[in-house]
């Protein structure tokens, strides 16, 4: 009996020790790498999704602001044109007589159901003729009176938005003075006023098209009152949203630039975490007076829950798989604890491979009992892990493509503003990436160079079209404004932390190695290599494409000219890398680039054409005396209402 009693505890102790060890190994090898990888990938995907969402919102708000601005300016121009029809003579009496002859029937020709709701012509004594809708609304009447006062002082004017319940519309009152000149010195005499009630339905339609279940899109005025909203339930109600964080941030910005804010909003006793972006609709550089002070803003916001939905799905799946794996590990460990030896050693080896990150090798255990089943289950778990990792990899790649797609779309939008610059950014991106590859930069740096080159001209968004599209030489003042576009571009992209490694090419691509460049006058090694590469690629494209101010140059002359800039504007190894790329058929002047979203530049090699001698073309010189070849790309806004 003693012998039997002695043997029993030993067996139990041995079994328990192996069981616990097996459970610990399985859990550590199977779950810890999975959980850590899931947490890591969750963080990376969340950052990428947030960056992509910010870029998308910035693109949407700027599009809304631009279209709203163009619509308001077109309506102002239309009203001013009507006023000019009365300006038939320099004699104020003749102009006033002309105003006195106008009839409501004649004014009806200018009334449009979806744009101009009513139009009124006043003379200096306040007598008026009206056509269109007449509303019994004190606020609208007050704005019409104010429009008369402002116009009699010679000012064009636009009122705050008014909600008209009878019209089921939001309207503004615009006015323009009817001027007459005495033909001598002094300011023109205001003989009358044209005032119109303008519908905001076109802006409402723009906002409605941009909104969806995930994103709310709306426009606010300078008081934080809702002008229009993508949600039909909020239309035609002057809702005060001035107390929300995104609107307060917009008001604090004083219409200077776009911005993004993470904020919370309590709705129906539920706290929502939101990501929002705003862009001012007013344009301080506009020639239309009221647009320079218009305090309206376009806002897009989305719940973080919707933005990060795909990441949470992946996280949920990973938790389910982890729980299933843990249950299977414990269950199989209990069943197989009595028959370990060699199969357990093989399982332990497989677990060590799994812990080291080797998910590709299955465990080969030749056993017809529970250990064999456990081995098969372990192999199944590794298969599921591989599938899960593949899904995460695809999600990360999709997020990267979404991010680069948004960047590419923004660059294309800048280029598309004028046919002379179509494809410029993509070509510069391709040339830059090819140069970086020839210089044997790491793949990650090549991709940074590519994206930086794609975005190098984003600052031209802030440059007036009249300067960008000017065919003749720039004045000193115009050139000074043009030279701000690298700094403007850097300021715009500074809102996206993920672009930090690409900022050098955006800000410094007009710096010269001899220190004569801009915006900071850097020289030599002070200029990042990324910026030097983009500068060479940008200049090459500018010299080899037709522009309003110069024709495309012959390639032999281009390379000779660029070599003459070595030590002044360019670094020798970068120019020689570009020439090598041309000789190997990797780049061609004005070449068509299908897409810049690649891991490496791939262009079919074609033999370089035999050089021919042509007369040297002229170069646009800036105020500093240096040669300017790429900062004069025209951007002409062709959108019309």
Secondary structure as GFF3:
##gff-version 3
##sequence-region A 1 641
A	DSSP	alpha_helix	2	27	.	.	.	ID=ss1
A	DSSP	pi_helix	28	32	.	.	.	ID=ss2
A	DSSP	alpha_helix	33	84	.	.	.	ID=ss3
A	DSSP	alpha_helix	92	100	.	.	.	ID=ss4
A	DSSP	alpha_helix	104	108	.	.	.	ID=ss5
A	DSSP	beta_strand	116	123	.	.	.	ID=ss6
A	DSSP	beta_strand	128	132	.	.	.	ID=ss7
A	DSSP	alpha_helix	138	152	.	.	.	ID=ss8
A	DSSP	beta_strand	157	158	.	.	.	ID=ss9
A	DSSP	beta_strand	162	164	.	.	.	ID=ss10
A	DSSP	beta_strand	169	180	.	.	.	ID=ss11
A	DSSP	beta_strand	189	199	.	.	.	ID=ss12
A	DSSP	alpha_helix	201	210	.	.	.	ID=ss13
A	DSSP	beta_strand	215	220	.	.	.	ID=ss14
A	DSSP	beta_strand	226	229	.	.	.	ID=ss15
A	DSSP	three_ten_helix	232	234	.	.	.	ID=ss16
A	DSSP	alpha_helix	245	253	.	.	.	ID=ss17
A	DSSP	beta_strand	259	267	.	.	.	ID=ss18
A	DSSP	beta_strand	270	280	.	.	.	ID=ss19
A	DSSP	alpha_helix	289	293	.	.	.	ID=ss20
A	DSSP	beta_strand	297	303	.	.	.	ID=ss21
A	DSSP	alpha_helix	304	307	.	.	.	ID=ss22
A	DSSP	alpha_helix	309	335	.	.	.	ID=ss23
A	DSSP	alpha_helix	341	355	.	.	.	ID=ss24
A	DSSP	alpha_helix	370	415	.	.	.	ID=ss25
A	DSSP	three_ten_helix	419	421	.	.	.	ID=ss26
A	DSSP	alpha_helix	424	438	.	.	.	ID=ss27
A	DSSP	alpha_helix	443	454	.	.	.	ID=ss28
A	DSSP	three_ten_helix	458	462	.	.	.	ID=ss29
A	DSSP	alpha_helix	465	468	.	.	.	ID=ss30
A	DSSP	alpha_helix	476	482	.	.	.	ID=ss31
A	DSSP	alpha_helix	485	493	.	.	.	ID=ss32
A	DSSP	three_ten_helix	497	502	.	.	.	ID=ss33
A	DSSP	alpha_helix	503	508	.	.	.	ID=ss34
A	DSSP	three_ten_helix	524	526	.	.	.	ID=ss35
A	DSSP	alpha_helix	529	543	.	.	.	ID=ss36
A	DSSP	alpha_helix	555	564	.	.	.	ID=ss37
A	DSSP	alpha_helix	572	583	.	.	.	ID=ss38
A	DSSP	beta_strand	620	621	.	.	.	ID=ss39
A	DSSP	beta_strand	627	628	.	.	.	ID=ss40
###
